[in-house]
Amino acid sequence: MTSPNELRLLPWAGLEDQPCYLSTDDRDGHMSRLADNVEAVQLGMAAELLEQASETLGDEDAGLEDLRPLAKELTGALRDVLRVATSRGHLLAASEPHRS
């Protein structure tokens, strides 16, 4: 069984936006693969949104009606990307050999 410091932070939140964790020794298991796929989708969507944001911000005719929804979407994407980065950082730390 996975030790508490090796729990994987999943790329989605639970009730009341609480973090969800996976405890498994099988990095190729169904839930691990599902989490990997969700992370890939989130990162891809963030990249597309960043491109859209660059275009919108470069448009001199863009107004508040364009920028407010964009800011909301960027906030959500940043939250997802931060969760992915945190999860991957924890996975890297857990896979490093322990130093004495």
N, CA, C and O atoms as a GROMACS GRO file, in nm:
protein
  400
    1MET      N    1   0.084  -0.119   0.000
    1MET     CA    2   0.000   0.000   0.000
    1MET      C    3   0.088   0.124   0.000
    1MET      O    4   0.200   0.122   0.052
    2THR      N    5   0.039   0.229  -0.057
    2THR     CA    6   0.112   0.355  -0.068
    2THR      C    7   0.120   0.424   0.068
    2THR      O    8   0.022   0.428   0.142
    3SER      N    9   0.239   0.477   0.100
    3SER     CA   10   0.252   0.551   0.225
    3SER      C   11   0.186   0.688   0.209
    3SER      O   12   0.170   0.736   0.097
    4PRO      N   13   0.147   0.752   0.320
    4PRO     CA   14   0.074   0.879   0.311
    4PRO      C   15   0.145   0.987   0.232
    4PRO      O   16   0.079   1.068   0.167
    5ASN      N   17   0.278   0.990   0.234
    5ASN     CA   18   0.348   1.094   0.159
    5ASN      C   19   0.360   1.061   0.011
    5ASN      O   20   0.417   1.139  -0.065
    6GLU      N   21   0.306   0.946  -0.031
    6GLU     CA   22   0.311   0.908  -0.172
    6GLU      C   23   0.172   0.911  -0.236
    6GLU      O   24   0.155   0.860  -0.347
    7LEU      N   25   0.074   0.969  -0.169
    7LEU     CA   26  -0.058   0.981  -0.228
    7LEU      C   27  -0.051   1.072  -0.349
    7LEU      O   28   0.021   1.172  -0.349
    8ARG      N   29  -0.126   1.038  -0.453
    8ARG     CA   30  -0.128   1.120  -0.574
    8ARG      C   31  -0.244   1.217  -0.566
    8ARG      O   32  -0.359   1.178  -0.548
    9LEU      N   33  -0.213   1.344  -0.582
    9LEU     CA   34  -0.316   1.447  -0.592
    9LEU      C   35  -0.380   1.433  -0.729
    9LEU      O   36  -0.314   1.444  -0.832
   10LEU      N   37  -0.511   1.409  -0.729
   10LEU     CA   38  -0.581   1.390  -0.856
   10LEU      C   39  -0.614   1.524  -0.920
   10LEU      O   40  -0.624   1.626  -0.851
   11PRO      N   41  -0.630   1.525  -1.053
   11PRO     CA   42  -0.652   1.652  -1.124
   11PRO      C   43  -0.795   1.703  -1.119
   11PRO      O   44  -0.835   1.781  -1.205
   12TRP      N   45  -0.870   1.661  -1.022
   12TRP     CA   46  -1.005   1.713  -1.003
   12TRP      C   47  -1.029   1.731  -0.855
   12TRP      O   48  -0.960   1.671  -0.772
   13ALA      N   49  -1.125   1.813  -0.822
   13ALA     CA   50  -1.157   1.840  -0.682
   13ALA      C   51  -1.281   1.761  -0.641
   13ALA      O   52  -1.362   1.721  -0.725
   14GLY      N   53  -1.292   1.741  -0.512
   14GLY     CA   54  -1.408   1.672  -0.458
   14GLY      C   55  -1.511   1.772  -0.409
   14GLY      O   56  -1.516   1.886  -0.454
   15LEU      N   57  -1.595   1.726  -0.317
   15LEU     CA   58  -1.698   1.812  -0.260
   15LEU      C   59  -1.636   1.935  -0.198
   15LEU      O   60  -1.530   1.930  -0.135
   16GLU      N   61  -1.704   2.047  -0.216
   16GLU     CA   62  -1.660   2.175  -0.161
   16GLU      C   63  -1.516   2.209  -0.203
   16GLU      O   64  -1.442   2.272  -0.128
   17ASP      N   65  -1.480   2.166  -0.323
   17ASP     CA   66  -1.349   2.195  -0.383
   17ASP      C   67  -1.232   2.139  -0.302
   17ASP      O   68  -1.122   2.193  -0.307
   18GLN      N   69  -1.256   2.032  -0.227
   18GLN     CA   70  -1.151   1.967  -0.150
   18GLN      C   71  -1.064   1.882  -0.243
   18GLN      O   72  -1.116   1.825  -0.340
   19PRO      N   73  -0.934   1.871  -0.215
   19PRO     CA   74  -0.848   1.789  -0.300
   19PRO      C   75  -0.884   1.641  -0.289
   19PRO      O   76  -0.928   1.594  -0.185
   20CYS      N   77  -0.865   1.569  -0.399
   20CYS     CA   78  -0.885   1.424  -0.403
   20CYS      C   79  -0.750   1.358  -0.423
   20CYS      O   80  -0.666   1.407  -0.498
   21TYR      N   81  -0.730   1.247  -0.355
   21TYR     CA   82  -0.603   1.175  -0.362
   21TYR      C   83  -0.626   1.030  -0.402
   21TYR      O   84  -0.733   0.974  -0.377
   22LEU      N   85  -0.526   0.972  -0.463
   22LEU     CA   86  -0.528   0.832  -0.502
   22LEU      C   87  -0.417   0.760  -0.427
   22LEU      O   88  -0.302   0.805  -0.425
   23SER      N   89  -0.452   0.649  -0.366
   23SER     CA   90  -0.355   0.565  -0.297
   23SER      C   91  -0.346   0.434  -0.374
   23SER      O   92  -0.438   0.352  -0.371
   24THR      N   93  -0.235   0.414  -0.443
   24THR     CA   94  -0.216   0.291  -0.519
   24THR      C   95  -0.067   0.267  -0.542
   24THR      O   96   0.013   0.360  -0.545
   25ASP      N   97  -0.033   0.141  -0.557
   25ASP     CA   98   0.104   0.104  -0.594
   25ASP      C   99   0.115   0.084  -0.746
   25ASP      O  100   0.224   0.066  -0.799
   26ASP      N  101   0.001   0.088  -0.814
   26ASP     CA  102  -0.004   0.059  -0.957
   26ASP      C  103  -0.018   0.188  -1.037
   26ASP      O  104  -0.128   0.240  -1.055
   27ARG      N  105   0.094   0.238  -1.086
   27ARG     CA  106   0.091   0.362  -1.166
   27ARG      C  107   0.031   0.340  -1.304
   27ARG      O  108   0.007   0.437  -1.376
   28ASP      N  109   0.008   0.214  -1.341
   28ASP     CA  110  -0.057   0.185  -1.469
   28ASP      C  111  -0.201   0.139  -1.450
   28ASP      O  112  -0.264   0.092  -1.544
   29GLY      N  113  -0.252   0.152  -1.329
   29GLY     CA  114  -0.389   0.112  -1.301
   29GLY      C  115  -0.490   0.206  -1.364
   29GLY      O  116  -0.455   0.313  -1.415
   30HIS      N  117  -0.616   0.163  -1.361
   30HIS     CA  118  -0.723   0.239  -1.425
   30HIS      C  119  -0.730   0.383  -1.376
   30HIS      O  120  -0.733   0.476  -1.457
   31MET      N  121  -0.731   0.405  -1.245
   31MET     CA  122  -0.743   0.541  -1.192
   31MET      C  123  -0.620   0.625  -1.223
   31MET      O  124  -0.633   0.745  -1.249
   32SER      N  125  -0.503   0.565  -1.221
   32SER     CA  126  -0.381   0.639  -1.256
   32SER      C  127  -0.384   0.682  -1.402
   32SER      O  128  -0.349   0.796  -1.435
   33ARG      N  129  -0.427   0.592  -1.490
   33ARG     CA  130  -0.437   0.628  -1.632
   33ARG      C  131  -0.544   0.733  -1.654
   33ARG      O  132  -0.526   0.825  -1.735
   34LEU      N  133  -0.656   0.721  -1.583
   34LEU     CA  134  -0.762   0.822  -1.594
   34LEU      C  135  -0.708   0.959  -1.552
   34LEU      O  136  -0.732   1.059  -1.620
   35ALA      N  137  -0.637   0.963  -1.440
   35ALA     CA  138  -0.579   1.090  -1.392
   35ALA      C  139  -0.479   1.144  -1.494
   35ALA      O  140  -0.477   1.265  -1.520
   36ASP      N  141  -0.396   1.058  -1.552
   36ASP     CA  142  -0.300   1.102  -1.654
   36ASP      C  143  -0.373   1.163  -1.774
   36ASP      O  144  -0.331   1.266  -1.826
   37ASN      N  145  -0.482   1.099  -1.817
   37ASN     CA  146  -0.558   1.149  -1.932
   37ASN      C  147  -0.625   1.282  -1.901
   37ASN      O  148  -0.625   1.373  -1.985
   38VAL      N  149  -0.683   1.294  -1.782
   38VAL     CA  150  -0.746   1.421  -1.744
   38VAL      C  151  -0.642   1.532  -1.737
   38VAL      O  152  -0.667   1.643  -1.783
   39GLU      N  153  -0.525   1.502  -1.681
   39GLU     CA  154  -0.417   1.602  -1.677
   39GLU      C  155  -0.379   1.646  -1.818
   39GLU      O  156  -0.361   1.765  -1.843
   40ALA      N  157  -0.366   1.551  -1.909
   40ALA     CA  158  -0.328   1.584  -2.047
   40ALA      C  159  -0.433   1.675  -2.112
   40ALA      O  160  -0.398   1.771  -2.181
   41VAL      N  161  -0.560   1.645  -2.089
   41VAL     CA  162  -0.668   1.728  -2.143
   41VAL      C  163  -0.662   1.868  -2.082
   41VAL      O  164  -0.674   1.968  -2.153
   42GLN      N  165  -0.643   1.876  -1.950
   42GLN     CA  166  -0.637   2.006  -1.883
   42GLN      C  167  -0.520   2.089  -1.935
   42GLN      O  168  -0.536   2.209  -1.960
   43LEU      N  169  -0.405   2.028  -1.952
   43LEU     CA  170  -0.288   2.101  -2.002
   43LEU      C  171  -0.310   2.146  -2.147
   43LEU      O  172  -0.271   2.256  -2.184
   44GLY      N  173  -0.371   2.061  -2.227
   44GLY     CA  174  -0.400   2.097  -2.366
   44GLY      C  175  -0.498   2.212  -2.374
   44GLY      O  176  -0.482   2.304  -2.454
   45MET      N  177  -0.602   2.207  -2.290
   45MET     CA  178  -0.700   2.315  -2.289
   45MET      C  179  -0.637   2.445  -2.242
   45MET      O  180  -0.669   2.552  -2.293
   46ALA      N  181  -0.547   2.437  -2.144
   46ALA     CA  182  -0.479   2.557  -2.096
   46ALA      C  183  -0.392   2.618  -2.206
   46ALA      O  184  -0.388   2.740  -2.221
   47ALA      N  185  -0.324   2.535  -2.283
   47ALA     CA  186  -0.241   2.585  -2.393
   47ALA      C  187  -0.327   2.655  -2.498
   47ALA      O  188  -0.290   2.761  -2.549
   48GLU      N  189  -0.442   2.596  -2.531
   48GLU     CA  190  -0.532   2.658  -2.628
   48GLU      C  191  -0.588   2.790  -2.574
   48GLU      O  192  -0.598   2.888  -2.648
   49LEU      N  193  -0.622   2.791  -2.448
   49LEU     CA  194  -0.675   2.913  -2.386
   49LEU      C  195  -0.570   3.023  -2.382
   49LEU      O  196  -0.602   3.140  -2.402
   50LEU      N  197  -0.446   2.987  -2.357
   50LEU     CA  198  -0.337   3.085  -2.357
   50LEU      C  199  -0.323   3.148  -2.495
   50LEU      O  200  -0.302   3.269  -2.506
   51GLU      N  201  -0.335   3.067  -2.599
   51GLU     CA  202  -0.328   3.121  -2.736
   51GLU      C  203  -0.446   3.216  -2.762
   51GLU      O  204  -0.429   3.323  -2.820
   52GLN      N  205  -0.564   3.174  -2.717
   52GLN     CA  206  -0.683   3.259  -2.733
   52GLN      C  207  -0.667   3.390  -2.656
   52GLN      O  208  -0.705   3.496  -2.705
   53ALA      N  209  -0.610   3.383  -2.536
   53ALA     CA  210  -0.589   3.503  -2.455
   53ALA      C  211  -0.491   3.597  -2.524
   53ALA      O  212  -0.512   3.719  -2.525
   54SER      N  213  -0.386   3.542  -2.580
   54SER     CA  214  -0.288   3.626  -2.651
   54SER      C  215  -0.354   3.699  -2.767
   54SER      O  216  -0.327   3.817  -2.790
   55GLU      N  217  -0.439   3.628  -2.840
   55GLU     CA  218  -0.508   3.690  -2.953
   55GLU      C  219  -0.605   3.798  -2.906
   55GLU      O  220  -0.611   3.907  -2.963
   56THR      N  221  -0.681   3.767  -2.801
   56THR     CA  222  -0.779   3.863  -2.750
   56THR      C  223  -0.710   3.988  -2.696
   56THR      O  224  -0.754   4.100  -2.723
   57LEU      N  225  -0.603   3.970  -2.621
   57LEU     CA  226  -0.532   4.085  -2.564
   57LEU      C  227  -0.463   4.167  -2.672
   57LEU      O  228  -0.439   4.287  -2.654
   58GLY      N  229  -0.431   4.104  -2.784
   58GLY     CA  230  -0.370   4.176  -2.896
   58GLY      C  231  -0.471   4.248  -2.983
   58GLY      O  232  -0.435   4.327  -3.070
   59ASP      N  233  -0.600   4.222  -2.958
   59ASP     CA  234  -0.706   4.285  -3.035
   59ASP      C  235  -0.745   4.417  -2.969
   59ASP      O  236  -0.801   4.418  -2.859
   60GLU      N  237  -0.716   4.527  -3.036
   60GLU     CA  238  -0.746   4.659  -2.979
   60GLU      C  239  -0.895   4.683  -2.963
   60GLU      O  240  -0.935   4.771  -2.887
   61ASP      N  241  -0.977   4.607  -3.034
   61ASP     CA  242  -1.122   4.624  -3.026
   61ASP      C  243  -1.186   4.538  -2.917
   61ASP      O  244  -1.307   4.544  -2.897
   62ALA      N  245  -1.107   4.457  -2.848
   62ALA     CA  246  -1.162   4.371  -2.742
   62ALA      C  247  -1.207   4.457  -2.625
   62ALA      O  248  -1.136   4.548  -2.582
   63GLY      N  249  -1.325   4.427  -2.576
   63GLY     CA  250  -1.380   4.505  -2.465
   63GLY      C  251  -1.398   4.418  -2.342
   63GLY      O  252  -1.358   4.301  -2.340
   64LEU      N  253  -1.459   4.478  -2.240
   64LEU     CA  254  -1.482   4.405  -2.115
   64LEU      C  255  -1.565   4.279  -2.137
   64LEU      O  256  -1.544   4.178  -2.070
   65GLU      N  257  -1.660   4.284  -2.230
   65GLU     CA  258  -1.743   4.167  -2.258
   65GLU      C  259  -1.661   4.051  -2.312
   65GLU      O  260  -1.705   3.937  -2.307
   66ASP      N  261  -1.542   4.080  -2.365
   66ASP     CA  262  -1.449   3.976  -2.411
   66ASP      C  263  -1.352   3.935  -2.301
   66ASP      O  264  -1.317   3.818  -2.288
   67LEU      N  265  -1.309   4.033  -2.222
   67LEU     CA  266  -1.204   4.008  -2.124
   67LEU      C  267  -1.252   3.939  -1.997
   67LEU      O  268  -1.180   3.856  -1.940
   68ARG      N  269  -1.372   3.971  -1.951
   68ARG     CA  270  -1.421   3.910  -1.827
   68ARG      C  271  -1.437   3.758  -1.839
   68ARG      O  272  -1.387   3.686  -1.752
   69PRO      N  273  -1.504   3.707  -1.942
   69PRO     CA  274  -1.514   3.561  -1.954
   69PRO      C  275  -1.377   3.497  -1.975
   69PRO      O  276  -1.351   3.387  -1.926
   70LEU      N  277  -1.290   3.566  -2.047
   70LEU     CA  278  -1.155   3.516  -2.068
   70LEU      C  279  -1.080   3.505  -1.935
   70LEU      O  280  -1.013   3.404  -1.909
   71ALA      N  281  -1.091   3.607  -1.852
   71ALA     CA  282  -1.025   3.604  -1.721
   71ALA      C  283  -1.079   3.490  -1.636
   71ALA      O  284  -1.003   3.425  -1.564
   72LYS      N  285  -1.209   3.464  -1.643
   72LYS     CA  286  -1.268   3.355  -1.566
   72LYS      C  287  -1.215   3.220  -1.615
   72LYS      O  288  -1.180   3.134  -1.535
   73GLU      N  289  -1.209   3.202  -1.746
   73GLU     CA  290  -1.157   3.078  -1.802
   73GLU      C  291  -1.009   3.060  -1.770
   73GLU      O  292  -0.964   2.950  -1.738
   74LEU      N  293  -0.933   3.169  -1.778
   74LEU     CA  294  -0.790   3.162  -1.744
   74LEU      C  295  -0.769   3.124  -1.597
   74LEU      O  296  -0.678   3.049  -1.565
   75THR      N  297  -0.854   3.177  -1.509
   75THR     CA  298  -0.844   3.145  -1.367
   75THR      C  299  -0.866   2.995  -1.345
   75THR      O  300  -0.792   2.931  -1.269
   76GLY      N  301  -0.968   2.939  -1.410
   76GLY     CA  302  -0.994   2.796  -1.398
   76GLY      C  303  -0.880   2.712  -1.454
   76GLY      O  304  -0.840   2.613  -1.394
   77ALA      N  305  -0.827   2.753  -1.568
   77ALA     CA  306  -0.716   2.679  -1.629
   77ALA      C  307  -0.592   2.687  -1.543
   77ALA      O  308  -0.520   2.588  -1.528
   78LEU      N  309  -0.566   2.803  -1.486
   78LEU     CA  310  -0.449   2.817  -1.398
   78LEU      C  311  -0.464   2.729  -1.275
   78LEU      O  312  -0.367   2.668  -1.230
   79ARG      N  313  -0.586   2.721  -1.220
   79ARG     CA  314  -0.612   2.635  -1.105
   79ARG      C  315  -0.582   2.489  -1.142
   79ARG      O  316  -0.519   2.417  -1.064
   80ASP      N  317  -0.628   2.445  -1.260
   80ASP     CA  318  -0.603   2.308  -1.304
   80ASP      C  319  -0.455   2.281  -1.325
   80ASP      O  320  -0.404   2.177  -1.282
   81VAL      N  321  -0.386   2.374  -1.390
   81VAL     CA  322  -0.243   2.356  -1.418
   81VAL      C  323  -0.162   2.354  -1.288
   81VAL      O  324  -0.067   2.278  -1.275
   82LEU      N  325  -0.201   2.438  -1.193
   82LEU     CA  326  -0.133   2.438  -1.063
   82LEU      C  327  -0.153   2.304  -0.992
   82LEU      O  328  -0.060   2.252  -0.930
   83ARG      N  329  -0.274   2.248  -1.001
   83ARG     CA  330  -0.300   2.118  -0.938
   83ARG      C  331  -0.216   2.010  -1.004
   83ARG      O  332  -0.161   1.924  -0.935
   84VAL      N  333  -0.204   2.013  -1.137
   84VAL     CA  334  -0.121   1.916  -1.209
   84VAL      C  335   0.025   1.931  -1.167
   84VAL      O  336   0.092   1.831  -1.140
   85ALA      N  337   0.074   2.054  -1.162
   85ALA     CA  338   0.214   2.077  -1.124
   85ALA      C  339   0.240   2.031  -0.981
   85ALA      O  340   0.344   1.970  -0.953
   86THR      N  341   0.148   2.058  -0.892
   86THR     CA  342   0.163   2.015  -0.753
   86THR      C  343   0.167   1.864  -0.745
   86THR      O  344   0.251   1.806  -0.677
   87SER      N  345   0.075   1.799  -0.816
   87SER     CA  346   0.068   1.653  -0.816
   87SER      C  347   0.198   1.593  -0.870
   87SER      O  348   0.253   1.501  -0.811
   88ARG      N  349   0.244   1.645  -0.981
   88ARG     CA  350   0.367   1.591  -1.043
   88ARG      C  351   0.489   1.617  -0.956
   88ARG      O  352   0.581   1.536  -0.950
   89GLY      N  353   0.490   1.732  -0.888
   89GLY     CA  354   0.600   1.759  -0.795
   89GLY      C  355   0.601   1.660  -0.680
   89GLY      O  356   0.708   1.614  -0.639
   90HIS      N  357   0.484   1.627  -0.629
   90HIS     CA  358   0.475   1.528  -0.522
   90HIS      C  359   0.518   1.392  -0.571
   90HIS      O  360   0.587   1.319  -0.499
   91LEU      N  361   0.478   1.356  -0.694
   91LEU     CA  362   0.518   1.226  -0.749
   91LEU      C  363   0.669   1.218  -0.767
   91LEU      O  364   0.730   1.114  -0.740
   92LEU      N  365   0.730   1.327  -0.812
   92LEU     CA  366   0.876   1.328  -0.828
   92LEU      C  367   0.946   1.314  -0.693
   92LEU      O  368   1.042   1.238  -0.680
   93ALA      N  369   0.897   1.387  -0.594
   93ALA     CA  370   0.957   1.380  -0.461
   93ALA      C  371   0.944   1.240  -0.402
   93ALA      O  372   1.035   1.190  -0.337
   94ALA      N  373   0.829   1.176  -0.425
   94ALA     CA  374   0.806   1.044  -0.371
   94ALA      C  375   0.890   0.937  -0.441
   94ALA      O  376   0.921   0.834  -0.382
   95SER      N  377   0.926   0.962  -0.567
   95SER     CA  378   1.004   0.862  -0.641
   95SER      C  379   1.154   0.877  -0.622
   95SER      O  380   1.230   0.788  -0.660
   96GLU      N  381   1.199   0.989  -0.563
   96GLU     CA  382   1.341   1.007  -0.538
   96GLU      C  383   1.385   0.918  -0.422
   96GLU      O  384   1.310   0.900  -0.326
   97PRO      N  385   1.506   0.863  -0.431
   97PRO     CA  386   1.555   0.782  -0.318
   97PRO      C  387   1.571   0.871  -0.195
   97PRO      O  388   1.611   0.987  -0.205
   98HIS      N  389   1.540   0.814  -0.079
   98HIS     CA  390   1.551   0.889   0.046
   98HIS      C  391   1.698   0.904   0.083
   98HIS      O  392   1.776   0.809   0.076
   99ARG      N  393   1.733   1.026   0.124
   99ARG     CA  394   1.873   1.054   0.163
   99ARG      C  395   1.883   1.044   0.314
   99ARG      O  396   1.791   1.081   0.387
  100SER      N  397   1.995   0.994   0.360
  100SER     CA  398   2.018   0.984   0.505
  100SER      C  399   2.093   1.102   0.557
  100SER      O  400   2.120   1.109   0.677
   0.00000   0.00000   0.00000
